[in-house]
């Protein structure tokens, strides 16, 4: 099986930190040409990648970024809509502003990015991978606002796959993976109890073992034309039946 992605151009939103950075690194290691739009960058990208720093809702930034990517690489084969934001709070404590921020970043930005790229003639876009969450399937009381927007991502991806003839779509729903925020919580007693009672894998996901290989597979030419794919990678969390 050939895992090379040479000449494949991938644009990742929110690829400067966390899971987005792991995805970018994995695709780059397979030869993909990487471009990223992100508010923050944990590390410096290689010189032959394109990075743009700023707000995804800065129209000029996004338009200039897409234009630069197409000028340099000639196309954008794959868009990975990874950017997102969540609040650990019960619904009754969320203000309209909180919901609005999560809705805009988690859901609206994905459709916006697709439409912006499609405006460019000969853009080359053939595959969109929208990053949702296991909480589009699983319920936790303090994540109701976040979960509702991520459920929206799942439904948006289905509808786009149904109506968009020229592009194939995938929706990936990760659970808890190793990065600073999660490692800190799951090192505490409450986090350890959560792992032991709600996640059959009994550990956090490891990006390079579970998530990144799945994303690479979705980007390969041999799978790129599958019209719609829905993939949950959460260590079994979404299968939890509520019993401890």
C-alpha positions, -999 to +999 in steps of 0.1 A: +000+000+000+015+033-011+012+059+017+029+087-002+011+120-008+036+137-031+021+165-051-010+165-028-018+200-015-035+201+019-048+232+037-054+227+074-073+252+096-061+254+132-031+233+123-006+252+145-015+235+178-029+203+192-044+176+170-041+199+139-004+201+143-001+163+147-022+159+115+000+184+096+032+167+107+019+133+097+008+144+062+040+163+057+060+131+065+041+114+037+052+141+012+021+163+012+025+200+005+011+217+036-005+250+042-020+262+075-042+290+088-040+292+126-042+317+154-012+301+172+018+280+163+035+257+189+064+251+165+079+265+134+068+248+102+094+237+076+103+264+051+086+246+022+052+248+040+029+279+039+017+293+072-007+321+078-013+335+113-046+352+123-083+350+127-102+326+105-129+353+102-105+379+088-118+378+052-086+395+038-063+371+056-082+340+044-087+353+008-050+363+006-039+329+021-060+309-004-047+330-033-011+325-021-015+288-018-030+284-052-003+306-067+025+286-051+012+251-053-013+255-082-043+240-064-057+228-031-065+191-032-077+186+003-092+209+030-091+198+066-114+219+087-099+213+121-103+247+139-126+245+169-133+258+204-152+244+234-163+254+269-166+230+298-199+244+312-235+234+317-260+248+292-278+269+318-246+287+325-237+296+289-244+330+276-255+337+240-220+350+233-205+317+243-228+297+220-221+322+192-184+317+195-186+279+194-211+279+166-190+303+145-157+285+150-169+249+151-195+249+124-199+281+104-161+284+097-161+249+080-188+258+054-172+292+050-138+278+041-153+254+016-172+281-002-141+304-002-119+278-019-147+269-044-148+305-056-114+301-071-115+288-107-095+255-111-090+253-073-085+216-075-105+208-043-116+171-043-118+162-007-130+179+025-123+164+060-143+180+087-131+174+122-161+169+146-159+152+180-169+120+197-194+143+216-214+145+184-224+110+195-217+108+233-232+130+260-216+148+289-237+175+308-209+201+309-202+199+271-238+204+258-230+236+240-198+223+224-215+189+216-244+206+198-221+224+175-201+193+168-232+174+160-240+202+136-206+195+119-216+158+114-249+168+098-234+196+077-209+171+063-236+146+053-256+173+036-226+186+017-218+151+005-253+147-007-255+179-027-219+186-038-212+165-069-175+175-073-162+169-038-161+139-015-165+144+023-153+128+055-163+136+091-138+125+117-149+124+154-119+122+178-122+115+215-097+125+241-061+125+228-028+133+244-021+170+245-013+194+273-048+202+284-061+166+285-029+151+300-032+176+329-069+167+336-065+129+332-036+128+356-059+138+384-082+114+404-113+125+385-096+120+352-083+086+361-118+076+372-132+088+339-107+068+319-113+036+340-151+038+338-160+055+305-133+048+280-129+010+272-093+017+259-085+030+294-060+055+281-059+087+261-056+084+224-021+088+209-023+110+177+004+092+158-010+058+166-047+063+160-057+096+145-030+105+121-029+072+103-067+075+097-064+110+083-035+099+060-057+070+047-086+094+040-062+116+020-047+088-002-057+089-039-072+054-035-097+066-009-101+102-020-132+095-041-153+078-014-183+101-014-189+101+024-171+087+053-179+090+090-151+079+114-152+078+152-118+075+169-124+077+207-112+045+224-148+034+227-161+065+246-192+069+224-202+033+231-205+040+269-239+029+282-240+051+314-232+023+338-202+024+361 
